[in-house]
């Protein structure tokens, strides 16, 4: 997304809080969503494993980046030593970024090996 100046067909959500090896549903921190050309903290974004612990995540984004919202299913992929979840549509992923933050990004992130 950065190489496209954050103008891509899929939304981007991330949490600046370093995860220290815990899954996205266990991170203490406010998630942020891309809005035009900057990120906004959005305390209404929820990442939860209530559907089936560790096998799936539910992402709720009522104030923006709704394309990122929905059910994510655990995949066999690993990014930076941690699991990757794929949106039920197949168009976005929850993964660990190179900076140690959980990120929700599109297929372009997968094509770049989540780097």
C-alpha positions as CSV (number, residue, x, y, z in Angstrom):
1,X,0.0,0.0,0.0
2,X,2.9,2.4,0.8
3,X,4.2,2.1,-2.8
4,X,0.7,3.1,-4.0
5,X,0.7,6.1,-1.7
6,X,-1.9,4.2,0.4
7,X,-4.4,4.4,-2.5
8,X,-5.4,0.8,-3.1
9,X,-8.5,-1.2,-3.7
10,X,-8.5,-2.6,-0.2
11,X,-8.6,-0.9,3.2
12,X,-5.8,-1.0,5.7
13,X,-6.1,-1.3,9.4
14,X,-3.3,-1.7,11.9
15,X,-2.4,-1.5,15.6
16,X,0.8,0.4,16.5
17,X,1.1,-1.5,19.8
18,X,3.8,-4.2,19.4
19,X,2.2,-7.6,19.9
20,X,5.2,-9.4,21.5
21,X,4.1,-12.7,20.1
22,X,0.4,-12.6,21.0
23,X,-2.5,-12.9,18.5
24,X,-4.3,-9.8,17.2
25,X,-7.3,-10.5,19.4
26,X,-5.1,-10.3,22.5
27,X,-3.2,-7.0,21.8
28,X,-3.9,-4.1,24.1
29,X,-4.0,-1.1,21.9
30,X,-6.2,1.0,19.7
31,X,-6.5,0.0,16.1
32,X,-6.1,2.6,13.4
33,X,-7.8,2.8,10.0
34,X,-6.6,4.5,6.8
35,X,-8.8,7.5,6.0
36,X,-7.8,9.3,2.8
37,X,-4.0,9.8,3.2
38,X,-3.6,9.3,7.0
39,X,-4.4,6.9,9.8
40,X,-7.0,7.6,12.4
41,X,-7.3,5.9,15.8
42,X,-10.7,4.1,15.9
43,X,-11.6,2.6,19.3
44,X,-14.7,1.0,17.7
45,X,-12.5,-1.5,15.7
46,X,-12.7,-4.9,17.4
47,X,-10.7,-8.0,16.6
48,X,-12.1,-11.0,18.4
49,X,-11.7,-14.7,18.5
50,X,-15.1,-15.4,19.9
51,X,-16.3,-17.3,16.8
52,X,-13.8,-20.2,17.2
53,X,-10.7,-19.5,19.3
54,X,-7.5,-19.1,17.2
55,X,-9.1,-20.7,14.1
56,X,-11.0,-17.5,13.1
57,X,-11.1,-13.8,13.9
58,X,-14.0,-11.3,13.6
59,X,-13.1,-7.8,12.6
60,X,-15.6,-5.0,13.2
61,X,-14.9,-1.5,11.6
62,X,-18.1,0.6,11.9
63,X,-16.4,4.0,11.2
64,X,-14.4,3.3,8.1
65,X,-12.5,0.6,6.1
66,X,-15.5,-1.6,6.1
67,X,-13.9,-3.7,3.4
68,X,-11.6,-5.0,6.1
69,X,-14.6,-6.1,8.3
70,X,-15.7,-9.6,8.5
71,X,-14.6,-13.1,9.3
72,X,-11.0,-14.2,8.9
73,X,-9.9,-17.8,8.9
74,X,-6.6,-19.1,10.0
75,X,-4.4,-20.2,7.0
76,X,-1.2,-22.3,6.8
77,X,0.7,-19.1,6.0
78,X,3.1,-17.5,8.4
79,X,4.4,-13.9,8.4
80,X,7.4,-13.1,10.5
81,X,6.9,-16.3,12.6
82,X,3.3,-15.7,13.4
83,X,0.0,-17.0,11.8
84,X,-1.9,-15.3,9.0
85,X,-5.7,-15.2,8.8
86,X,-7.5,-14.7,5.4
87,X,-10.8,-12.8,5.0
88,X,-13.7,-15.0,3.9
89,X,-13.7,-13.1,0.6
90,X,-10.1,-14.0,0.1
91,X,-9.1,-10.4,-0.6
92,X,-7.5,-9.3,2.7
93,X,-5.3,-10.8,5.5
94,X,-4.5,-10.3,9.1
95,X,-0.7,-10.6,9.5
96,X,2.3,-9.6,11.5
97,X,4.2,-6.7,9.9
98,X,7.9,-6.2,9.8
99,X,7.5,-3.6,12.5
100,X,5.9,-6.1,15.0
101,X,2.4,-4.7,14.6
102,X,-0.7,-6.6,13.5
103,X,-1.9,-5.4,10.1
104,X,-4.9,-6.0,7.9
105,X,-3.9,-5.6,4.3
106,X,-4.9,-6.7,0.8
107,X,-3.7,-9.2,-1.7
108,X,-0.8,-6.9,-2.6
109,X,0.6,-7.6,0.9
110,X,0.5,-11.3,0.2
111,X,2.2,-10.9,-3.1
112,X,5.0,-9.1,-1.4
113,X,5.3,-12.0,1.2
114,X,3.8,-9.8,4.0
115,X,7.0,-7.7,4.0
